[in-house]
Amino acid sequence: MDRREFFKAVGAGGLGLAAAPVLGHVTAPPALAAGELGFFLSNQSRARTPDGGDHRMGVFGSGWVSGSQVWGSGIFQHSNNADPLPRPVLAGGTWAARRLVNWSNAGSWGAFTAGILELEVELGRQVPSSAAIPARLKIVCNLGAVPISTGQHEGFVLSIPGTPFVEGGAAGPFVPLEPEVPGTTVFLTPATLGTFDYAWEQDFQRVHGRIPTIEDRVDRAWSLEFQARTGRAPTDADWLARWRQWH
């Protein structure tokens, strides 16, 4: 299934997150020095399977960290790979950053930075019903081309209090796939964000006649990281392999 199919909020029913009640917003961010950073993610994580399933959480999104402030948003989708095709969507909707918890910089290489970003977020669930659900999102990015490693698997960890998908819960949090999938999370340095992003946005609008969306930015960030890691631009086969990871 391609990215646009992933964005469709269809299906009903579910475990944990799908049954969570409407909850309040997370508190405002405290003072925490973190510098400036742009981040993008397009990834899938997996939770343990107490019900005999194979629960996956896909998260797309992007954002910006400046000092103690964080802005970020995207979409999420929860499914069970053990379900027969076509698999129903157990839960899906949008997410938004609410508070910066911590940023740990492991080192930079040109336009890219390796590190670990921890956020409190709110899941704006739309399927199977509306709910605002606080969660904790940890994004990990390694730079294999250098290499610079955080010591953790690239990807994201999503913990959702009040559901089985939390530390100590029946399923535990959603954690990165093993072996890890490189290039699915990207941190960009401030100098990079201040130069080529503006030029790229102008060119994108000229070619497509619209402003770039979050998923357009995620696609671009992935292609840049791919080129830095492999020394070549992604082919159609590379893009197809990327989208197939969501099966």
C-alpha positions in Angstrom: 0.0 0.0 0.0 1.3 3.5 -0.8 1.5 6.5 1.5 -1.8 7.9 0.3 -3.5 4.6 1.2 -1.9 4.8 4.6 -3.5 8.2 5.2 -7.1 6.8 4.8 -8.8 6.5 8.1 -10.9 3.4 7.6 -11.9 0.4 9.7 -13.1 0.1 13.3 -12.6 -1.8 16.5 -9.3 -2.3 18.3 -7.2 -2.9 21.3 -6.1 -0.4 24.0 -5.7 2.8 22.0 -8.9 2.3 20.1 -10.8 1.9 23.3 -9.1 4.8 25.2 -11.3 7.6 26.6 -11.1 11.3 25.8 -8.3 12.8 27.9 -7.2 16.4 28.6 -4.3 18.3 27.1 -0.7 17.9 28.3 0.8 20.8 30.4 2.8 23.7 28.8 6.5 23.2 28.2 9.0 24.0 31.0 12.3 25.7 30.5 14.8 23.3 28.8 17.7 24.4 26.6 17.7 22.3 23.5 19.1 24.5 20.6 17.4 24.5 17.2 16.5 21.4 15.3 14.3 20.2 12.5 12.9 16.7 12.6 11.1 14.3 10.3 9.9 10.8 10.8 8.2 8.2 8.6 8.4 4.9 10.4 6.7 1.9 11.9 7.2 0.4 15.4 6.0 -2.9 16.9 4.5 -3.9 20.2 4.6 -7.2 22.0 1.7 -9.5 21.2 -0.2 -10.7 24.3 -3.3 -11.4 22.2 -1.4 -13.4 19.7 -1.4 -10.5 17.2 1.4 -8.5 15.6 0.6 -4.9 16.5 2.2 -2.1 14.5 2.1 1.7 14.8 2.9 3.8 11.9 3.8 7.5 12.5 4.5 10.2 9.9 5.3 13.8 10.9 7.7 16.7 11.2 8.5 19.5 13.5 10.9 22.1 14.9 12.7 22.5 18.2 13.9 26.0 19.4 15.1 26.4 22.9 12.5 25.0 25.2 9.7 25.2 22.6 8.7 22.4 20.2 6.3 22.4 17.3 5.4 19.2 15.5 2.5 17.3 14.0 1.6 14.4 11.8 -0.5 11.3 11.5 -0.5 7.9 13.2 -2.2 4.6 12.4 -2.5 1.4 14.4 -3.1 -2.0 12.8 -2.6 -5.7 13.6 -0.4 -7.5 11.0 -1.9 -10.8 12.1 -5.3 -9.8 10.7 -6.2 -11.1 7.3 -6.0 -8.7 4.3 -7.4 -6.1 3.9 -6.3 -5.4 7.5 -8.7 -3.1 9.4 -7.3 0.1 11.0 -7.6 -0.3 14.7 -7.0 3.4 15.5 -5.8 6.3 13.5 -5.7 10.1 13.4 -3.3 13.0 14.0 -0.7 13.8 16.6 0.7 17.1 17.9 3.7 17.9 20.1 2.8 19.3 23.5 6.0 19.4 25.5 9.7 19.0 24.9 11.1 16.5 27.4 14.7 16.1 26.3 17.1 16.4 23.3 20.4 14.6 23.3 22.7 15.4 20.4 25.0 12.6 19.4 26.9 14.5 16.7 26.4 16.2 13.3 27.5 15.4 9.8 26.9 18.1 7.2 23.2 18.8 7.1 22.2 15.9 9.4 22.4 15.3 13.1 22.2 12.1 15.1 20.4 12.1 18.5 17.4 11.3 20.6 14.4 13.6 20.9 11.8 12.9 23.6 8.4 14.6 23.4 5.0 14.6 25.1 2.4 14.5 22.4 -1.3 14.3 22.0 -2.9 11.7 19.7 -6.0 13.2 18.1 -7.7 9.9 17.4 -10.3 9.9 14.7 -10.9 6.2 14.2 -12.8 4.4 15.5 -14.0 7.4 17.5 -12.8 10.9 18.5 -10.5 11.2 21.5 -7.5 13.3 22.7 -4.9 10.9 24.2 -1.7 11.9 25.9 1.4 9.9 24.9 5.2 9.9 25.0 7.1 9.8 21.8 10.9 9.2 21.6 12.5 9.7 18.2 16.0 8.1 17.5 18.2 8.9 14.6 21.6 7.4 13.8 24.0 8.4 11.0 25.3 5.1 9.5 27.3 6.9 6.8 29.7 8.4 9.3 29.0 6.5 11.5 27.5 8.3 14.4 25.3 6.1 16.7 23.1 6.9 19.7 23.5 3.3 20.9 19.8 2.8 20.3 17.8 1.4 17.4 16.8 4.0 14.8 13.1 4.7 14.8 10.6 5.7 17.5 9.2 4.5 20.8 5.6 5.4 21.5 4.2 4.8 25.0 0.4 5.4 25.6 -0.6 5.6 29.3 -4.0 4.0 30.1 -3.7 1.3 27.4 -1.8 -2.0 27.1 0.9 -0.1 25.1 2.8 1.4 28.0 5.9 0.4 30.0 4.7 -2.4 32.3 1.5 -2.9 30.2 0.5 -6.2 28.7 1.9 -5.3 25.3 4.5 -2.7 26.3 5.3 0.4 24.2 5.7 0.4 20.5 9.4 0.0 19.8 11.6 0.1 16.6 11.7 -2.8 14.3 14.7 -5.1 14.3 16.8 -5.0 12.2 16.3 -1.3 12.2 15.3 0.6 9.0 17.9 3.4 8.4 16.8 6.8 7.1 13.3 6.7 8.5 14.0 9.4 11.0 15.9 12.6 10.2 17.2 15.5 12.3 18.4 18.5 10.3 20.8 21.2 11.5 19.7 24.8 11.9 22.0 26.0 9.1 20.4 23.5 6.7 16.9 24.5 7.7 17.6 28.1 7.1 18.9 27.7 3.5 17.8 24.8 1.3 14.3 24.5 2.9 13.3 27.9 1.5 14.7 27.2 -1.9 13.1 23.8 -2.0 9.7 25.1 -0.9 9.7 27.7 -3.7 10.6 25.1 -6.3 8.0 22.7 -5.0 5.3 25.3 -5.3 6.4 26.2 -8.8 6.3 22.6 -10.0 3.2 21.3 -8.1 1.2 24.5 -7.7 0.7 24.1 -4.0 2.6 24.4 -0.7 4.3 21.2 0.5 2.5 19.1 3.1 4.0 17.2 6.0 4.2 14.0 4.0 6.0 15.9 1.2 8.6 17.1 3.7 9.0 13.6 5.1 9.5 12.2 1.6 12.1 14.9 0.9 14.0 14.4 4.1 14.1 10.6 3.5 15.5 11.1 0.0 18.2 13.5 1.3 19.2 11.0 4.0 19.2 8.2 1.4 21.6 10.1 -0.8 23.9 11.0 2.1 24.0 7.3 3.1 24.3 5.7 -0.3 25.9 8.4 -2.5 23.1 8.2 -5.0 19.5 9.4 -5.4 16.7 6.8 -4.7 15.3 4.9 -7.7 11.7 3.9 -8.2 12.6 0.5 -6.8 14.0 2.2 -3.6 10.8 4.2 -3.2 8.7 1.0 -3.7 10.7 -0.8 -1.1 10.1 2.1 1.3 6.4 2.0 1.0 6.3 -1.8 1.3 7.6 -1.6 4.8 4.0 -0.5 5.8 2.5 -3.9 4.9 
